[in-house]
Amino acid sequence: MTGMSTVTTGDGAQPKPVLLMDVDGVVNRLFVGADEILDEGLVPHDAIADDGRSYRLHVDPDLPAWLSSLRSLYEFVWCTTWRNANEAISPILGLPQDLRQVPLPRHFTDVPLNLHRKTGPVRRWAAENGIRRLAWIDDEFIGDADAEALLDDWSDAVMHSKWQRDFIETPPLDDVLLLRCKPSLGITPSHIDLLHEWARR
């Protein structure tokens, strides 16, 4: 699921890889009943989305500390349909409110069945920002097909559908780590351990 090469700067130091984070099902635990919220000590937070609606989020109280342990290893970037994630979500997690965010369409169209709907926008954003190495954590299924789509060289491909443009017009990444969360569990210590291991590889 991952490539093997890494990017180095002129002085030999490796730049931080990017960590793309979704919100719902990753930071905000979903499908959790009231009894589970009480039993697990989840902290409720009210957040207002960019459409003006208020939502109740349930966050593991240890999550800010877990993410803090990764701050020296990664640049955090939002990859979510919460367009105001910096204003609405970052304060809940103790994160800066000036994180970059992958621009996602309001409506996803022409997405192949074997790829995550965000994979094309992620590859284009990475190319436009000179990103060669990234980890991505999401609650929707991301797997081998998405990793291959991000790592493969599409320059010789013949474009048959609009969705292919994001891949044909951009260079491949060098290394990716794709992690999926169960929506009811969100980010867990196991994910944090994998992110530590991969970033230091």
Secondary structure, DSSP 4 states (H G I P E B T S, - for coil): ---------TTSPPPPPEEEE-SBTTTB--S--HHHHHHHTPEEEEEE-TTS-EEEEEE-TTHHHHHHTTTTT-EEEE-SS-TTHHHHTHHHHT--TT-EE----SS--S--TTS-TTHHHHHHHHHHTT--EEEEEESS---HHHHHHHHS--TTPPP-SGGGHHHHTSPPPSEEEEEE--TTT-S-HHHHHHHHHHHT-
